[in-house]
Amino acid sequence: MRPFIALSVLLAWPLAEIAGFVVVGRALGLWWTLGLVIITGLLGAFLMRQQGLHLLKKLSEQSQQGQIPASSVIDGAMIVVAGILLLLPGFVTDIIGVALFIPFVRRLLWSAIGKRVVVVGPRGSRGGFSHTAGGARENPNTTGKVVDLDEDDFHRNSDPNPSSPWSKGIDRDP
């Protein structure tokens, strides 16, 4: 079912954009329509730069305070998508792009799709975290304490216990 939906969207999107150009072109005329497309592209580049710099500053502050910036990363991804949609020629993409620049719409969209998305923390963090619409929480897939050892931290006992089940079938170091 999902490939059918994706194919339908890929076919319907350009048709919707062409219909948008026809409707706006009839209402405003050719030159105003082209001007509007160019202005929305420039607006998208400007807004993406401005909000992107603000977001980078916010990410830096949260990282310095030791917080996990999961919601800022999600906002950043949506801002990048919004800017790309505004850069693309078309009025349907422009409407969606402008809507994604509004924080309320981003939160509403994340609350709808965030339940299915898991953002995993960097390697070396305490078992990772997942970020859903409710906020960061411990990863439910971890079942106990995880110990990450380097090669220097681990060494075999030169005289293992022969009754241990862990010593059976292990090649011993000379």
C-alpha positions in Angstrom: 0.0 0.0 0.0 2.8 2.5 0.8 4.5 2.2 -2.6 1.1 3.0 -4.2 0.7 6.1 -2.0 4.3 7.3 -2.7 3.7 6.8 -6.5 0.4 8.6 -6.3 2.0 11.6 -4.5 4.9 11.7 -7.0 2.4 11.8 -9.9 0.0 14.2 -8.3 2.5 16.7 -7.0 3.7 18.0 -10.4 0.1 18.1 -11.6 -0.9 20.2 -8.6 2.0 22.6 -9.2 1.0 23.0 -12.9 -2.6 23.7 -11.8 -1.3 26.2 -9.3 0.7 28.0 -12.1 -2.4 28.1 -14.3 -4.7 29.4 -11.6 -2.2 32.1 -10.4 -1.2 32.9 -14.0 -4.8 33.6 -14.9 -5.4 35.7 -11.8 -2.1 37.8 -11.9 -0.7 37.4 -15.3 2.6 35.8 -16.6 5.1 38.4 -15.3 3.6 38.7 -11.8 3.5 34.9 -11.5 7.1 34.5 -12.5 8.0 37.4 -10.1 6.2 35.7 -7.3 8.1 32.4 -7.9 11.4 34.2 -7.9 10.5 36.2 -4.7 9.4 33.0 -2.8 12.7 31.4 -3.8 14.7 34.3 -2.5 12.5 34.4 0.6 13.2 30.7 1.2 17.0 31.2 1.0 16.8 34.2 3.3 14.6 32.5 5.9 16.6 29.3 5.8 19.8 31.2 6.4 18.3 33.4 9.2 16.6 30.6 11.1 19.4 28.2 10.4 21.9 30.5 12.1 19.5 30.9 15.0 19.1 27.2 15.3 22.9 26.6 15.2 23.3 29.0 18.1 20.5 27.2 20.0 22.2 23.8 19.4 25.5 25.2 20.6 24.0 26.6 23.8 22.2 23.3 24.6 25.3 21.3 24.0 27.3 23.5 26.2 24.7 23.1 29.0 24.9 19.3 28.6 21.4 19.0 27.3 20.4 16.6 24.5 19.4 18.9 21.6 17.0 16.4 20.0 14.1 18.8 19.5 16.4 21.4 18.0 17.7 18.8 15.5 14.2 18.0 14.5 13.4 21.7 14.1 16.5 22.1 12.1 15.6 19.3 9.7 12.2 20.7 9.2 13.6 24.2 8.5 15.9 22.8 5.9 13.0 21.0 4.3 11.0 24.2 4.4 13.8 26.2 2.8 14.2 23.6 0.0 10.5 23.6 -0.6 10.5 27.4 -1.0 13.5 27.3 -3.3 11.6 24.9 -5.6 9.4 26.6 -8.2 5.7 26.0 -7.5 3.0 27.3 -5.3 2.0 24.1 -3.5 5.7 23.7 -2.3 5.7 27.3 -1.3 2.6 26.9 0.9 4.0 23.8 2.6 7.4 25.5 2.9 6.0 28.7 4.6 3.9 26.5 6.9 7.0 24.6 8.0 8.7 27.8 9.1 6.0 28.4 11.7 7.0 26.7 15.0 3.4 25.7 15.8 3.1 23.8 12.6 6.4 22.1 13.1 5.4 21.0 16.6 2.0 19.8 15.3 3.7 17.8 12.5 6.2 16.3 14.9 3.4 15.3 17.3 1.8 13.5 14.4 4.8 11.7 13.0 7.2 11.7 16.0 5.7 8.6 17.6 7.1 6.5 14.7 10.6 8.2 14.7 13.4 7.3 17.1 16.5 9.6 17.2 19.4 7.7 18.6 22.1 9.5 20.5 25.8 9.5 19.6 27.9 6.4 20.2 29.2 6.4 23.7 26.2 8.0 25.2 24.5 6.0 28.0 22.6 3.5 25.9 21.3 6.2 23.6 18.0 8.0 23.9 14.9 8.3 21.9 13.1 11.5 21.2 9.4 11.4 20.6 6.7 14.1 20.8 6.8 13.8 24.6 10.6 14.6 24.9 13.8 12.7 25.4 13.7 9.5 27.5 15.8 6.5 28.0 15.8 4.0 25.2 13.3 1.2 26.0 15.3 -1.3 24.0 18.2 -1.4 26.4 17.9 -4.2 29.0 20.4 -3.5 31.7 23.8 -1.8 32.1 25.9 -1.5 29.0 29.7 -1.6 29.5 31.8 -0.4 26.6 35.4 -1.6 26.9 38.5 -0.7 24.9 41.0 -3.4 24.0 43.3 -2.1 26.8 40.5 -2.4 29.4 39.9 -6.1 28.6 42.3 -8.9 29.2 41.9 -12.6 29.6 42.9 -14.4 32.8 46.0 -16.4 32.0 44.8 -19.2 34.3 41.0 -19.5 33.8 38.7 -21.6 35.9 38.2 -24.9 34.1 34.8 -25.5 35.5 33.5 -22.2 34.1 31.1 -22.5 31.2 32.7 -19.5 29.6 36.1 -21.2 29.3 34.9 -24.1 27.1 35.9 -23.8 23.5 38.0 -20.7 23.9 41.4 -20.6 22.4 43.8 -19.7 25.1 46.6 -17.1 24.5 50.0 -18.7 24.7 
